[in-house]
C-alpha cells in the first residue's frame, strides 16, 4: 500500500472520503517511512565522515 502526502490525507479527510482511522494509519505509515529514511541517511553520513577522516 502506498502512502499519501499529508496534504492529500487532509483533503480526503475534510471531504469525508476517508475516516479518521484511515488517515491516522497513513500518517503512521509516513512516519515509519520517514524514520527509516532518516536512519539510513544517518548511517550514510557516518560512513562518509569516516572516509573523510582517512584522508
N, C-alpha and C positions, 0 to 999 in steps of 0.2 A: 504494500500500500504506500503510495507516495504521500508526501507531506504537502500542506498548503501554506502559503505565506500568512503571517498574522493578519495582514490587511484583507486577504481573501476570506479567512476564517471569520473576521469581524463582519464583513459584508454579508456572508451567508447566514451568520447567526442573527444579525439585525433584521434580515429579511425572513426569518423563521424557516430557512432552508435546511438548517442543521440544528440539532439540540445542543444544549449547553454541555452535556456529557460528550457528545461527538467532538465539539470544539475543544474541550479540555483534553481529550485523547490525542488530537492532532497537536495541541500545544506541547503535550508531554513528549510526543514523537520528535517534534522540532527541538526540544530541549536536549533530549538524548543525542540527537544528531549533532547539535552544537557542541556538546560536551566531548563527544568522540573526536570531532574536528579539532577542538582546542587542545586536547591531549596529544593528538598526532602532531600538531604544529609545535607544541612544546618539546616533544621528543626530537623533532627535526632541528629545532633551534639549539638544543643541547649538542647534537651531533655536529652542527655547523660550527658552534663555538669551540668544540674540541678540535676540529680540523684547523681552525684559525690559530688556536693556541700552539699547534705543532709547527706553525710557520716560523 
